[in-house]
Amino acid sequence: MNVSNFSDIYTEYCQTHGTPERIEIMLCDMNAVLRGKWLPSSEIDKLGKGSVRLPMSTYCPNILGNDVDETGLGIVAGDPDADLVPVVETLCNVPWADGDVAQILVEMTDDNGEISTLSSRQILANIWDRFKAQGLHPVIACELEFYVFHPRDDPDQSPTPPDWSPDAQNYDLDVLSRSEDLLRDIQAAALAMDMPIDTLIAEFGPGQFEINFQHTDNVLYAADTALMFRRLVRGVVQNHGMEATFMAKPYAEHPGNGMHLHASVLDDDGNNIFASDDGVGERLFHAVGGVLETMPELQAIFAPHLNSYRRFQANSFAPTHPNWGLDHRGAAIRLPDTDNNDARLEHRISGADVNPYLAFAAILGGMLHGLDNKLPVPPAIDADDAVIPEKLTHDWSTAVEKFATSDIAAQIFGAEYRDIYATVRRDEIAQLTTEIAPIEYRTYLNRL
């Protein structure tokens, strides 16, 4: 990571936006929760010199924010600090904040001055490097869904949709019109932060929306954008007196929030290697075969949390089998186009609650696995000879244990990170699945 030009980038920022009151330093943890510090602008030189620090364990707390001793990180190891280095290209203004505020992503370095192997962003960078080493260049575009709802007085309270929200609002232009002020502010903030947004639609659920991003061959930029857009939405929506969530399944009776990724691959000459003049190209088939074969073992990445598995129930609007189809939205892998430079696959399994760096790495790693091994594909979901594959699990623990012993997970994420990830999830499972839900008291306590 080149931080030598950070001073010049910061000076340019100040010339454009003025000197900020503070810089919000953001480190992405395993759960894509942003952790860090507020740095006064008078102390900005410290960041460029690497003298701002955080505990190395900040990369890998559980979703509750606690260290997991079994990872070997945190107080059991003395909780040592590591130097922060700025991801210089992510410096930008925070349009929804009061006052003049800047934000920037940071990473932590190890004893050799290299980005830590605990960085999910660096894991994605490593997969990207493996493509480039073969003269291949992924091009990706992300879609994110989220819900807007009334503010709550208690964190245990369930969400309530905005007034006048139909139960099924899919593509309803009146819904967009009624939410115009909020949506315009989201779009304006995204444009101010140079986020490559494309279309915005009303999704199926009440108060649910989807944003599409333009395709890019910079996979780190795409993941950075997905991460920071979630922060943007929550900030802007809060300014409108509402709340927003990218939780996978906030309503039991309505569709969940998904994160779909469109992906193609170019060669060094800019040719789409998936394009074909006659049906599905061989290399597109291989890439599809790779993501299908690896999907069950990597489901713990695509569905990282307890709530994530509510999307994998029958009639839940999310694919439940590792299958594929031509322009088929019921399939886990959809092929929207196959015969020109737009030839690509769409990966439809992930919830919007994923860590985008890890999800993108898993998808691209699966594609590379298929390309390298020339993997075949089963018949399409709607083919006469289609065979129904084994279902993806709807059980969190099963997914985590498959991931914990997966060779492909070790290849993509590194064995150390795979093991730490599984250990953190086991800790969450032990805490979150043992609490007795109110429905159990309501149903059983006075009857049994």
TAQUI-V691709 format. One record per backbone hydrogen bond with DSSP energy under -0.5 kcal/mol. NH is the residue of the N-H (numbers start at 1). CO is the residue of the C=O. If there is no record, write none. Layout:
# TAQUI-V691709
nh = [NH,NH]
co = [CO,CO]
This chain:
# TAQUI-V691709
nh = [3,6,9,10,11,12,13,14,15,16,17,18,21,22,23,24,25,25,26,26,27,29,29,30,32,35,35,37,39,39,40,41,43,44,46,47,47,48,49,50,50,51,54,56,58,59,60,62,65,69,71,72,73,76,77,78,79,82,84,85,87,88,90,91,92,94,95,97,101,102,103,104,106,107,109,110,113,116,119,120,123,124,125,126,127,128,129,130,131,132,133,134,134,135,136,137,139,140,141,143,144,145,146,147,148,149,150,151,157,162,165,166,169,169,171,172,173,176,177,178,179,180,183,184,185,186,187,188,189,190,191,192,193,194,195,197,198,201,203,203,208,209,210,211,212,213,214,216,219,222,223,224,225,226,227,228,229,230,231,232,233,234,235,236,237,238,239,240,240,241,242,243,245,250,254,256,257,258,259,260,261,262,263,264,266,267,268,270,273,273,274,275,276,281,285,286,287,288,289,290,291,292,293,294,295,296,298,299,301,302,303,309,309,310,311,312,313,316,322,323,325,327,327,328,329,331,333,334,334,335,336,337,343,344,345,346,347,347,348,348,351,352,354,356,359,360,361,362,363,364,365,366,367,368,369,370,371,372,373,374,375,381,383,386,389,392,396,399,400,401,402,403,404,405,406,410,411,412,413,414,418,419,420,421,422,423,424,425,426,427,428,429,430,431,432,433,440,441,442,443,444,445,445,446,447,448]
co = [1,3,5,6,7,8,9,10,11,12,13,14,100,100,39,102,23,37,24,104,35,27,33,59,29,27,33,25,23,37,38,21,40,41,43,43,44,44,45,46,47,46,82,80,55,56,57,66,62,67,68,69,68,73,74,75,74,54,52,107,105,86,87,88,103,101,93,94,99,22,92,24,26,85,83,114,110,108,116,118,119,120,121,122,123,124,125,126,127,128,129,130,131,132,131,266,264,216,262,260,211,258,209,245,207,243,160,241,154,148,162,164,167,204,202,169,171,172,173,174,175,177,179,180,181,182,183,184,185,186,187,188,189,191,190,195,212,210,201,208,205,146,201,144,199,142,196,140,217,218,219,220,221,222,223,224,225,226,227,228,229,230,231,232,233,234,235,236,237,238,237,149,147,247,251,316,248,256,350,143,347,141,345,139,137,271,135,267,265,271,265,272,338,274,281,282,283,284,285,286,287,288,289,290,291,292,294,296,298,298,299,305,306,307,308,309,310,313,390,321,333,325,335,325,327,328,323,332,346,325,334,344,340,337,263,334,261,345,332,346,302,257,351,354,355,356,357,358,359,360,361,362,363,364,365,366,367,368,369,370,370,324,380,383,387,320,394,395,396,397,398,399,400,401,403,406,407,408,409,410,414,415,416,417,418,419,420,421,422,423,424,425,426,427,428,429,437,437,438,439,440,440,441,441,444,444]
